[in-house]
Amino acid sequence: MSGARLALASTDIVGESIIWVAAEQALYWVDIVGSRIHRFVPESGEHQIWPTPEYPTSIGLRKAGGFIVGLRQRVALWTPGGSFETFAVPEPELPGNRLNEGAVAPDGSYWVGTMAENIGPDGTPQPMSGKTGRLYRIAPDGTVTALCDDRFGITNTMVWTDDRRFITADTIANQLYQYDLVAQTTLSNRRPLLGPIDRGLPDGSTRDADGVVFNARVAGGGAIARIDAASGRIDYLDLPCKSPTSCCFGGRGLDVLYVTSARFGMTANELEDNLTDGALFAVQDVGRGIPPMQFG
């Protein structure tokens, strides 16, 4: 299954955490290694970029206006054009870790995952020190709570289901997991969502109104896996890039799937043959999303 089109040649090093802001009819996402945040209006082509003082790792919309942003080791509140005001620091005792995935939960909290640092001082890949990632909940008052004791190589994917399950992933393990959400601050009973997928590795995900999960397959996967867990069926939405990273539904009818991608670790020769790596893509007629959640 294909039909993806180039929406914006954004040349991100690591595009991530894309969200739809209905009030602006705009997409926002981060470029982690590029240290910047994008805003793009698909209907007009308007495109803005703001630099960040450190690596941005995730972004979510706030009810009070502006955004909540995961940076390297802190979570900040931000209004476009303004400063990044520290709101919470999930792991102050672990300087070798950084934040990675982050998303607003249905209860208005912000969930973030951590991982061992994999970006060197020069912005190139560096070996990871171990499986030190963890999942945290940040309440609207700034309280940080560890959601479970499980450790991850690279935390990715945050999807909440209608029957109180939480779906996440460990990219290193090539595994999507599901948990029972037994309380707003507690996850239990981790088990595989389904067997490992033999196309790339799992990165960010979203869901549609029917509960189908759309998972970006990074590290050469070149596709979005459309996962109907109830039936066990997996279809692929092929993309003209090696490493799609994150996705969300947008557009006036929430019926366009937008996908970010990365060029992290690619050589100059590889990029010559893959000019769309790091771009933003759009795929139509694959599902209809749910309204984005807001922090607060």
Secondary structure by P-SEA (a helix, b strand, c coil): cccccccccccccccccccccccccbbbbbbccccbbbbbbccccbbbbbbbcccccbbbbbcccbbbbbcccccccccccbbbbbccccccccccccccbbbbccccbbbbbbccccccccccbbbbcccccbbbbbcccccccccccccccbbbbbbbcccbbbbbbcccccbbbbbbccccccccccccccccccccccccccccccbbbbbbbcccccccccccccccbbbbbccccccccccccccccccbbbbbbbcccccaaaaaacccccbbbbbccccccccccccc
